[in-house]
Amino acid sequence: MRKSKRIAIVGGGAAGMLAALAVQAAGQQATLFERNKRLGIKILISGGGKCNITHNAAPRPMEQGFIPPEARFLRYAFHTLTSDTLLAMLHAEGLQTFTRPNGRVFPVSGSADDVLSAFERMLQRAQATVETNAHIQSVLVEHGVAVGVQRAGNALRFDAVIVATGGISYRKVGTTGDGIGWGESLGIPVVPLRPALAPIYFAPPPPAGWQGVALRDVQLTFAPTLQELNIPNAKHFNQAWRDDLLLTHRGASGPAALEISRAVALAQESGSPLHILADILPDQSHDDLLDMFLERLQSSPTSEIQTFVGGFVPQAVVESVLEQAGMEPGRKLGAVRREERKKLIATLKQWRVGTVGEVPIDRGEVTAGGIALSAVEPTTMLSRAVNNLYFAGEALDVAGRVGGYNLQAAFSTGWVAGQAAATNPQEQ
Ligand SMILES: Cc1cc2nc3c(=O)[nH]c(=O)nc-3n(C[C@H](O)[C@H](O)[C@H](O)COP(=O)(O)OP(=O)(O)OC[C@H]3O[C@@H](n4cnc5c(N)ncnc54)[C@H](O)[C@@H]3O)c2cc1C
């Protein structure tokens, strides 16, 4: 039987693959164009090669991985393709998964390749047309209607186009924000692109000895805050995050740094110098720390302050903490004056880890900004400005937390776009 609608999907990542599967499931013909030689490069590098496929959450809790305006936009998509449905698709393909206590879902094999292979098999069985090494140059639009795509100088006509070209981080792997640029050139509103889930580089860079040092379970913040800088909608953004902090030769990384990086990047636009601050002992109050100090003082008054501080932080950063507290490492506990003690405790509660130099957008796990959510219909992913043109995945202005939320957003929006493109009446 001849399929009646031919739908082009540009970008063979999580969103594009699910869009193609939805088109095929609806009985129409999907052609998936991917510039790389294989689909799903970001799935392959996700989760450190292990792929945190999704978050084990019902649709409403899934929204908690996103700031409120993004969560509202994603509501319909998360209900339409839930993480359970997605996992059922993968399980049916023979992929085994497990859920960590924190809700993150991974393949049992620990291999992102197995996740991608499962999608590739699904696409093959569904008889979607997959064109790899296929770099699309633009979307063809005539009289406000998308009519196809331009590839290597050839105009390829389709009944609808789904743009799923991703964000602009990790450009080397092929995500260069093409679809966002196409949207912009068609007059579709675009929210400025910003890094999210990115490391934070310091200026000056950290001392050489810090590389690879981890501080477990700290509360990471920055100053001045978005409120202090009068940045609109400040309350939407994570400005403090409790988790592990990893120090690198450039600055801060690890989950705590990644989670506040979007807000740090936003704050940086004010031009104010920004400091990254860590509460090294978030469960201990100032009074608790004072008690700990006094107990130690009683039991070993001649021990050195560096030994006391070294009980809380890795050796490599003891000097920096003491420097901020204004104390020499060899000072005996018994010789620490009251005011100095207070300052030391205040430093442990708010250690200035470094001054922000850059939040590199290319190193972000996800790009914030992109096609404005107000420009897209959330129950179809159809552009409000250009008929038969759909957007899905990271090309949209969505950027979630670490934990499988971003892939699920791409899968769900891709599925919705595919379903809608296959079933919506077409504008000619
Ligand atoms: C290092 C890293 C680790 C991550 N880990 C996780 C994780 O564990 N869990 C999680 O949920 N999220 C993770 N993410 C985020 C997640 O990978 C992305 O949010 C998600 O892949 C976005 O899916 P997408 O389909 O919208 O875009 P992408 O996956 O980026 O796919 C877009 C595709 O479009 C192709 N393309 C671009 N332009 C063109 C063009 N002009 N013509 C043809 N093809 C084109 C690209 O080559 C690419 O394959 C991680 C990201 C990174 C960078």
The ligand as a Gaussian input file, in Angstrom:
#p B3LYP/6-31G(d) Opt

LIG

0 1
 C       28.549000      14.467000      27.055000
 C       27.046000      14.409000      27.159000
 C       26.445000      13.504000      28.025000
 C       25.047000      13.469000      28.150000
 N       24.491000      12.527000      28.962000
 C       23.139000      12.456000      29.061000
 C       22.519000      11.426000      29.806000
 O       23.178000      10.498000      30.306000
 N       21.157000      11.459000      29.928000
 C       20.385000      12.429000      29.355000
 O       19.168000      12.428000      29.502000
 N       20.954000      13.378000      28.579000
 C       22.297000      13.401000      28.413000
 N       22.868000      14.346000      27.599000
 C       21.979000      15.264000      26.867000
 C       21.312000      14.530000      25.707000
 O       22.305000      13.752000      25.034000
 C       20.677000      15.511000      24.727000
 O       19.845000      16.395000      25.423000
 C       19.861000      14.751000      23.681000
 O       20.708000      13.867000      22.979000
 C       19.201000      15.709000      22.691000
 O       18.586000      14.936000      21.701000
 P       18.194000      15.586000      20.291000
 O       17.703000      14.451000      19.462000
 O       17.344000      16.758000      20.488000
 O       19.544000      16.132000      19.703000
 P       20.896000      15.345000      19.358000
 O       20.983000      14.085000      20.093000
 O       21.967000      16.342000      19.527000
 O       20.707000      14.956000      17.838000
 C       20.738000      15.901000      16.814000
 C       21.276000      15.213000      15.580000
 O       21.103000      16.063000      14.465000
 C       22.214000      15.908000      13.602000
 N       22.273000      17.108000      12.774000
 C       22.536000      18.370000      13.169000
 N       22.480000      19.218000      12.124000
 C       22.177000      18.468000      11.032000
 C       21.989000      18.762000       9.659000
 N       22.106000      20.000000       9.206000
 N       21.692000      17.745000       8.819000
 C       21.564000      16.470000       9.269000
 N       21.748000      16.130000      10.550000
 C       22.041000      17.118000      11.437000
 C       23.372000      15.763000      14.565000
 O       24.469000      15.148000      13.945000
 C       22.751000      14.917000      15.675000
 O       22.959000      13.539000      15.478000
 C       24.248000      14.370000      27.419000
 C       24.849000      15.250000      26.529000
 C       26.229000      15.266000      26.395000
 C       26.849000      16.215000      25.410000

